[in-house]
Amino acid sequence: MTPSLTSPVKNGGRVSDSPLSVHIAPFRAKLEDLGYTPSRVVYHLRFVAKIDLWLLRRKERLWWLNEQKVDQFLAQLRKKRRAGYRGARSGLRLLLSFLRDVGVVAPKTAPIASSPSQRLTDRYRAFLKEERGLDRAIIYHYSRHIDRFLTEHFGIGRVELRSLGTPQITAFVRRHAPRGGLGLAAQMVTGLRSFFRFAQLQGLITSDLAAAVPAVPTWQGSGPPKHLSREQVQRVLAACERTTVQGKRDYAILLLLARLGLRAGEIVALQLEDVDWVNAQLTVRSKKGDGWARLPLPIDVGRALARYLRVRPPTSYRNVFVRAYAPHTPFVASGPVSVLVRTAIERADVRSARTGAHLFRHSLATEMLRRGASLDEIGRVLRHRHPDTTAIYAKVDLKALRGLALPWPGGAQ
């Protein structure tokens, strides 16, 4: 008798009350909704049936199924047969996520912080997420520097932030800033200032230690931002493959970056309802969740979006851009956007010192400046909150600025 994909078989008879029996059909529907092909759905359900029988034989409660038990199950399979289990882990992890969503498996618990430093960093992470609304990539980048700072100063002992002063903070920055690029150094000092403001808000310190964090020399405003010329931007766009679903998606993303100067995080957050086709407008939401802006939708950008949405994989998610291959889920962070930008630049054989998504934003601002736009106009288009952010573009075209210089009185050279 061939085992069913809806319930395991034991002693030649069907077991109707196995741990997973009532969940296999809705999980199958979930896999189909995520865009898995019928053959791939069947492939993953094979392992669901196997782990169902494994749980039944071990008399395990479904509630306690977790990543460790999935690993135990897979280790047992490998002992019996070394080949034929590629992709099983990802499918079973997806099953775990599904079961947690429906409330039949215990929630995934975070590792218990073992020291005061770790507990304080966890409080800071929760603050960034719940109070500031930052995405997990920013939370990770800020908190990793705080982890290091607290561990270096307090180890596993009691955290006494009131004992800190300018010498300790400055020494930490000087010790670690040179190990990475200017971007990493800027991220470090921004994270430290954010943490000390949090500590002051929580009453852990009374003095303004954020003001004691030193600035990193030359990390901002020391030179013109890296950018592509108008011709290079067109080369990148022209080299983009537009016949496949992924190609249409990537081309639409590149146009949003190049024509509207969107940030990668704003691309990720874009929802279907943010596109106003009637009024040719686009609503752009802040990655911090604390604001939004309405921008005009250029004709070429609108056409690229429409062509992608016609072939966009069917999914229940409202995000405009989703993965081209199953599971058709949204991007969880801005990293994939920067990766596709780098790939597009390399495909066009364009040489650039930078290849991230922000490169197109800088290129748009530079082109606007060369066409006569004021810094105030550029700041409004790029949605800068502070004029100093836009001021860096004043240095961008020295050759053009020299042509505007007035001759010195008296004919001095």
C-alpha positions, -999 to +999 in steps of 0.1 A: +000+000+000+014+034-010+015+060+018-010+089+014+002+125+014-026+134+037-019+110+065+007+084+075+002+046+074+008+024+104+005-015+104-012-014+070-040+008+081-047+046+078-041+067+109-066+095+110-055+111+142-018+115+135-003+148+147-003+165+113-033+148+096-057+178+098-030+203+088-016+187+057-044+199+033-042+236+044-004+234+043-007+221+007-029+251-001-003+274+015+025+259-007+003+264-038-004+300-028+033+307-024+038+296-061+053+262-057+048+239-088+026+208-083+057+185-084+074+206-058+043+206-036+042+168-037+079+167-030+076+188+002+045+169+013+064+136+012+086+149+040+056+162+059+041+127+058+074+112+069+078+136+099+042+130+108+048+093+111+080+100+130+061+121+155+035+094+158+059+066+165+078+087+191+045+098+207+056+134+204+031+162+209+028+185+179+030+215+202+067+209+210+078+204+174+107+229+168+138+234+147+159+211+169+134+182+164+133+188+127+171+185+127+169+153+146+144+139+121+166+149+092+197+134+109+178+101+112+168+102+075+204+108+065+215+077+084+191+056+064+196+072+030+222+098+021+206+111-012+172+124-022+166+149+007+177+182-009+154+210+001+137+190+028+150+213+056+136+245+039+102+228+034+100+216+070+110+251+083+082+265+062+059+239+078+070+250+112+062+287+104+028+277+091+020+256+122+031+285+144+008+309+125-022+287+132-013+283+168-007+245+171+031+247+177+048+266+205+061+301+195+097+303+186+116+316+216+146+339+214+178+328+232+177+338+268+202+366+275+228+353+299+244+385+310+233+420+320+249+434+288+229+411+266+197+418+285+203+456+280+210+452+243+178+431+240+159+460+256+175+484+231+165+461+202+129+460+214+129+498+217+141+502+181+115+479+168+084+488+189+090+525+196+111+536+166+096+512+141+129+505+124+133+475+101+153+445+113+184+453+091+189+487+108+182+471+142+209+445+136+235+470+124+230+494+153+228+467+180+258+447+170+280+477+178+263+481+212+268+444+219+306+449+214+307+481+233+290+468+264+309+435+263+342+452+261+334+475+290+314+453+314+319+417+303+294+395+320+292+417+351+268+445+361+263+473+336+271+507+350+265+532+323+269+561+347+306+552+350+312+559+314+326+592+300+341+607+269+375+589+272+360+554+271+336+562+243+363+580+222+387+551+227+362+526+215+355+545+183+392+550+176+399+514+182+372+500+159+364+527+133+396+521+113+388+484+108+360+491+084+351+516+057+337+551+064+302+537+061+308+512+089+323+539+111+294+562+105+270+533+113+289+527+146+288+563+158+251+566+148+243+534+167+261+546+198+243+580+198+210+562+194+218+538+223+228+566+247+197+586+239+177+554+247+196+550+279+189+586+289+152+582+281+151+550+302+167+568+331+199+547+330+220+578+327+215+614+334+242+630+314+241+634+276+266+607+266+253+609+230+271+642+227+303+625+238+304+602+207+330+616+184+323+624+148+342+603+122+364+627+102+356+630+065+328+604+066+302+629+054+304+660+032+342+656+025+337+652-012+310+647-039+288+617-037+297+588-061+273+588-091+268+576-126+265+599-156+233+602-175+247+580-203+258+553-178+224+552-162+208+547-197+233+519-204+224+501-173+187+504-181+191+494-217+211+463-207+183+451-184+167+418-197+129+424-199+114+392-213+111+372-181+091+378-149+123+386-130+136+408-158+104+429-159+105+432-121+141+443-120+136+468-148+107+484-129+128+486-097+157+502-116+134+528-131+120+537-097+155+541-084+168+561-114+137+583-122+123+590-087+154+584-065+136+559-042+156+543-014+159+505-014+138+503+018+110+523+001+110+499-028+106+469-004+077+486+014+058+496-017+022+482-017-002+477-046-025+503-032+003+529-032+001+531-070-026+556-080-031+548-117-060+573-122-039+603-110-005+589-120+009+592-085+029+570-062+028+570-024+062+564-009+063+554+028+092+561+051+112+530+061+108+542+097+070+542+093+067+578+104+058+595+072+049+593+036+052+614+004+032+614-029+053+616-060+043+619-097+045+586-116+065+592-149+051+575-180+080+551-185+079+541-148+042+535-150+045+513-181+073+492-165+052+487-134+021+477-154+041+452-175+055+436-144+022+435-126+006+417-155+030+388-150+036+392-112+034+357-096+000+352-079+004+357-041-017+369-012+010+395-003+002+432-011+038+442-017+044+453-053+076+434-056+079+397-046+104+369-052+104+356-088+107+320-076+087+302-050+080+310-023+066+342-038+072+363-007+082+400-004+118+410+002+123+411+040+151+438+037+168+461+012+197+438+005+182+420-026+175+454-042+212+464-039+222+430-053+201+434-084+215+469-089+251+455-087+242+427-112+226+453-136+257+475-135+280+446-141+258+434-170+260+468-186+298+468-182+297+501-163+326+508-140+316+524-107+332+528-073+298+521-057+272+496-068+244+499-042+209+510-047+217+545-034+240+551-064+209+559-086+196+583-060+229+602-061+230+601-099+195+616-101+205+644-077+237+651-097+219+653-130+192+676-115+220+699-103+237+700-137+204+709-153+200+739-131+178+726-102+183+743-069+194+725-038+160+731-023+143+715-053+166+685-051+159+681-014+122+681-020+125+654-048+147+632-026+126+639+005+155+650+026+146+661+062+175+684+067+192+709+042+226+696+052+219+663+036+213+680+003+243+703+007+268+677-003+257+680-039+270+716-040+304+700-046+294+677-073+304+695-105+335+717-099+340+722-136+306+737-140+310+758-109+342+773-122+323+786-152+301+806-129+329+822-110+333+860-113+367+874-123+387+889-094+387+927-093+419+942-107+426+913-130+445+890-105+450+855-118 
